[in-house]
Structure formats: structure tokens, C-alpha cells
């Protein structure tokens, strides 16, 4: 009976406050909530595997590969959290080794969970029923008698994602401010809380505006496009780094730099698979960002 936008706005304000109070508190709260949602998903898979019907997988990919590619590009926004780990490098012990390990471990566990949940959902309900549902996972849970459990898990998962989104984005603003790419006020750290309060407030404020005035599905598609483009650039930068003979990272990666090249190509392919509207808006935002970068950097340098 509550308005979606009001509840979402309250959630954003609440997690912004938690982030301001300290990184340790945010991490502790997030760990508890992640544990809950993982247990909920494991319960869904454990119960659902017993009800999987093989005929629900026939025919396999009935509409070909292109819809799978489009779905992957839309869903990519869910992978924002993995590179976000790197934004916390200054607040992590031995980041040269622990950051890559954390990213790969989180990616591996999440990919396994995604695959198991997807297999269970399709096997229990069939793709036709899932496609026509506005809340497919909740529908699968109802069929298995786990409706309220998945409801709780969904709320916990949403809270956790918003919490880490504010945490990660605020550190990006913090780094940009320190590099004189946005106002330096955003790089100030509170002596009382030990967190970049202004960056956190800006992150929460932007999120608040988006959740109140933008369509969530359209925003997800736009986010996926921009994140994929950032991954194209990140992989390209990685290729450039590997050409530097002096570059000797503490974390050893096999097949280096092949994975960077593959990542760049696949990210570009997915980026071009999103809706045309998302691409157009994304390109406009990129142009605005480039103009801001050069104008602001020129202005700041003239003042130094």
C-alpha cells in the first residue's frame, strides 16, 4: 500500500546516512545482508532443483542467440559491484593482492549463484511464464511455497545493492575531486567519521533524483551501456599497461594480456546490443562529460 518512489527515496536517504557514519559500519551491515540474501538464494535452489522439469528447457533458445545477447547487455548493470571493489583500495589491507582476489572470488561465487538460480527458475516455471511475469523470481518462489522468504530476500538484496552503490560511487567522486576533475571540496574527509561526507551526500543526492523521476528499467539499460563502455576503456588501459616493461603487478594473472583484449571486445559487443535510445542518451552524457572535463581542468589549472 506504500508508494514505490517514497519507499525508494527513504531507502536511499537511510543508506546514505549509514555510509556517512563510517566504512566499517557500512561493510558490517552489508556483510550481514549479503549473507541473508545468499542463504535465501541457496534455499530457493535447493528446493527448486527437486521440482525442475526437463521439458521446460525444450526447445533451447527458441528465439535464437540475439535475445540472449540483448538480455545479457540489459542485465550487465548487476555486475557494477565487482569493479566497484577497486574503488575501496585505499581502505583495504594489502590492496595489490586482496583487491584482485576479492573481485575474482566475488565474481565466481555470484556467477555460480546466477547460473543455479536461472536454471532452477526456468526448470520450475518455464521461460514463457517467466517472460510474461513482472516479478519472475517471486512467481517461482510462490510455486515452491517460498513466497515470503524470497520477498524478504529481495528487500535485503535491494538494501545491500543501494548501500554499496552509494559507497562505491562516493569514492569515485572522492578520487575525481582529488585529481581536480570536480570541486576539491568533495575530497574532504570528515575528522569525526573518517569518510568523504560531501562525496557521499552527492552520490546519495543524485541517486535520490534518479529514483524519484526516472524509469527504473530505462535507467538500468542506460547504466549497462555506460558501464560496458567503461569496461572497454579499462581493458584498453590494461593492454597499454602490459606493454610497459616496467609494469610488474603483485597479483599474477594467467594468459596476460589476452584476457584484457577479450574483455574489451566482448564489452563492446554487449554495449552495442542495448536499445538504441540508451545508446543515444549514453553518447550525449559522454559528450557532456568530455566537455566538462576539459573546461573544468582548464579552469582549475588557470587558478593553480
N, C-alpha and C positions, 0 to 999 in steps of 0.2 A: 504493500500500500504506500510505500515511500517513493518519492520522485528519484529516478535514477541519477539525474545530474546533481541533485543536492547531496545524495549519499556519496557520490564520487568526489564531489568538492570537499566534503568533510574528511574523506579518506586522505586526500592529497594534503590538506592542512595538517592532519594528525601525523602523517609520516614525515612531513617537513619538520615539525616540532621535534620528533624523535631524532632525526638526523642532526639538528642543531645541538641537541643535548650531548652528543658525543659519538664517535665512530665505534667505540667498544659496545655501547648500548645498542646501537643500530645493528651491529654484527650479531650480538647475542639474541636480540629479538628475531632477526632474520633466520638464524640457525634453528631456533625453536619452530618457527613457522615452516621452514623448508622441511624439517624432519616430519612434521604433521602431514604436509601435502604429499611427500614421498610415500609415507605409510598408507595414505588413502589410495594412492595410485596402485601400490602393491596389492592392497586388498581388492581393488577392482579387477586387477589382472588375475589374481589367484582364484576369485570366484568366477570371473568371466570365462577363463580358459576351459572350465568344465562345461560351459554352455555354448561353446563355439560350434558352428555348423559349417562343414566343409563346402556345401553348395553356395554359401554366401560369397565365396571367392571365385565363382564361375559365372560369367566369363571374367578373366583377369584383365584389368584396364580396358573395359568395354568401349571407351571413347578415345582410345589411343594414348600416346605419351604426352601430347601437348597440355591437356588439362592437369596432368601430374606436375608438369613444369610450372604452370601458372599457379597451382596450389602451393608449390614449394616456394615460389617468389613471394606470395602473399604471407605465408607462414614464417618467412625469414625473420620478421621483426621479433619473434620469440627467441632468436639467437643473439639478441643485443647484449644479453647479460654476460656472455663469455668474454668478449674483448673488454667489457667494462671492468673486469677484474684488474686489467693492466693499469687503469686509472688510479688504483689504490696502492701503487707500487711504493710510494714514499711512506706508507703506513704499515708496511709488511716487512717482516724479518727476512733477510737474505732474498730480496726480490728477484735477483738474476736467475735463481733456481726455482724458488717457490711459486713465482707468478706463472711461468710456463707449465709447471706441474699442475697447478690449480686449474688452469684453463683446460688442459687436456683431460684431466680427471673429471672435471665438471661436464665437459662436452661428451665424454664417453658414457658416463652414467646417465646423462639426460637423453642421449640418443637411444640408448638401450630402453629406457622407460618409454620414450615416444613410440618406438617400434612396437613394444609389447602392448601398450595401450591401444595403438591404432589397429594392430592385429586383432586384439580382443574385441574392440568396438565393431569392426567390420564383420568379424566372425559371428558375433551375437546378433546384431541388428541388420546387417546388410547395407551396402553402400546407398541403395535407393532411399531407404528410410533415413539414414544419416544425412543425406543431401537435402532432404525436404524439411529437416528439423532446424529450428533456431537455436537449440541447445542440445546437440547430438550426444555429448558425453552424459548429460543429465538423463537423457532418454534411455541410454544403455543402462545406466545405474538403476532407473526405475524398473526396467525389465528384469534386473538381477535382484531387486529388493533392497538396493543400497542407496536409494534416492537422497535421504537426509545426510548420509555420510559424504557423498560426493558434493552435496550442496555446501557443507562445511569446508570440505577440501578446496572447492572453487573460491570461496570467500578468503580463505587463508592464502591461497596461491596469489590472488589478486593483491592482497595486502603486501605480500612479500615482494612481488614484482614492482609495485609502486615505490616501496621503501628503497629497494636497490636502484631504481631508476633515478630517484632524487639524489641518492648517494653518489652514483657514478657521474651523472651529468654535472653536479656541483663541482666535482674535481676537474672536469674538463674546463669549465668556466674559470676555475682557480688557476689552472695551468695557462690558459689563454691570457688571463689578466697579468700573470707574472711575465709573460712573453710580450707584453704591451700590444696585444691584439684586441683587447677590450679594456674598459676602465680599470685602473690598478686597484681601486677600492675593493674590487671583487677578489683580490688575492690576499686580503687581510684575514688573519686567523684570530679568533676570539681567545683572549688570555684565560677566560673563565671556563670555556667549554673545549678549547683546543680544536675547533672546527672552523672552516671558512663560512661563517654565518651568512654573509652577503651573497655568496655564490649559491648557497643552499636556498636562500629566500628567492633568488632569481629563478632557480630551477623549479621550485615549487610554484612560483607565480605563473611561469609560462605553462606548466602542466595544468594549473587551475583554469587558465583561459581556454586551453585546448579542450579540456574535458567538458567545459560548460557550453562551448559554442561550435565544436566540430563533430562531424560524424565519425564514430569510432572506427568503422570498417574502412572508410576512406583514409583516415589518418594512419591506420595500420599498413595499408598499401603504400602510402607515401613514405612512411618510415622505412619499410622494407627496401624501397628503391634507393633511398639515401644511404642506408646502412650498407647495402650491397656495393654502391659506388665507393663508399669509404673503404670497403674491403678490397676493392680493385686497387685503390691507391696505396693501401697498406701493403698489399702483396708486391706491388711495383717497387715501393720503397725498400721492401725486404730484398728484392732482387738486386737493387742498387747497392745495398749494404754488403751483400755477399760478394760483390765484385771488388770490394775493398779488402786487400790482402791483410790489412792491419786489424780487420774485424774478427774477433775471436770470442764469441759469446760463451758464458759459463754453462749454458744449457745446450747440450749437443742434440741436434736433430738429424735423423737419418734421411737420406735422399736429398739433402740440401743442395741446391735451392729449387729442386724440381717441384716440391710441394707449393712453393710461392708462385711459380708460373701456373700450375694447375689451378690454384686458388684464385688467381687473377682472372683466368679465362672463364671458369665456372661462375664466379661472382658477376662478371659482365653479362654472361648468358642469362642468368637469373634476373639481373637488373632490367634487361630489355624484354623480359617476359611479363612484366607488370602491366596494368592498364595504362592506356595512352594518357589519360587525364593525370595520373600520378606522375608519369614521366614529365609532362609539360610543367606541372607545378614544381616538381623537383628541380628541373632545369632553371626555372625562374628563381627559386631560392638559392641555387648555387651561384647564379649571376649576381644576385643581391649580396651574397656572402663575399664574393671576389671583389666587388666594388667597395664594400665596407672595409675589407682587409687593406686594400691599397690606399684608400682615403684616410683611414684611421692611422695606419702605420706611418704615412707621410706626415700627418698632423702631429702624432706623438713625437716622431723624430725631430720635427722642427721645434718642439718645446724642450727637448733634452739638451 
